[in-house]
Amino acid sequence: MDICRETDLKTAIRETIVINPPHLTARRAASQTLCETLGLNRVRFSEGMSGLPHQIACTLAHRKAMNAITEFPGLILEDDLDLIGDRALLPPLPADADIVYLSVTPFGCLPWTYDNLALARHRAIHGLTLSSIHDTDWLRLHSMSGGQAILYVTEKGLEAWKAATLQARRFGGPFDVFTAYAMKDVAVYAPHHPVFCESEALQHEALRQNETLLQQRLGYTRTPLQPFAAGHRTVVHFRHRKITVEAVEVKENTLQWAVVDVASPDHPEPAS
């Protein structure tokens, strides 16, 4: 990465919205400190949604925050994040970027088809994040769930993700599964090295008491993505099945997973 071309994150962002129910005071204080440390502009809190099942609350909270964006690029942060590294630096955004993810996860989705719904429903699966190399600074994202730190660069990107929240309510499923489906329709990028990760100190008490699960969870957002190219294959496991998928180019600069084989694993996973 050409360091001389990097700029502070604050110069790339017009406004910042943090999703935080006001009763989570420790998270609000930590988020305020993080934003002040980074010098982010026009920071506001969106109060999220309480008293609802997590999946619905998350969908509605993100839509509420999206509706609050008035200038582009606008950043939406969840309230349990840390900075990776000492500074938040970004290279110039890709010229056609609609959305930029400043945090990543290894969870991606099979394309929305009848066959894939029969196999996995509207579920994100570990190992199915699909990205490809755009240049030395950026990865192009083709399928990834997760919404911890999303930079909305254009109104087109924002409207596509708003539509995904409506689909999540209509068809059932996490909103970030439906944004993963929608990545074929807009230009979505992530830096080779993520900017934000989940904070250990801000995770729920039950998770912090299970060190194994905690470190697994934290590793999801701290590990850079492995890029793929058309023709590359990988194997994932889901509900006692071993699924082989291949990255295929469905149009210029756009990849999707194609299921090659589904089989029972040699050593079935324990029931969750």
ABEGO torsion letter per residue (X at the ends): XBAAABBBAAAABABBBBBBBAABAAAAAAAAAAAAAAGBBGBBBBAEBBGBBAAAAAAAAAAAAAAABABOBBBBBBAABBBBEABBBBBBBBAABABBBABBBABBBBBBBAAAAAAAEBBBBBGABBBBBABAABBBBABBBEAABBBBABAAAAAAAAAAAAAAAAAEEBAAAAAAAAAAABBBBBBABBABBBBAAABBAAAAABAAAAAAAAAAAABBBBBBBBGBBBBBBBGGBBBBBBBBBABBGBBBBBBABBBBBABBBBBX
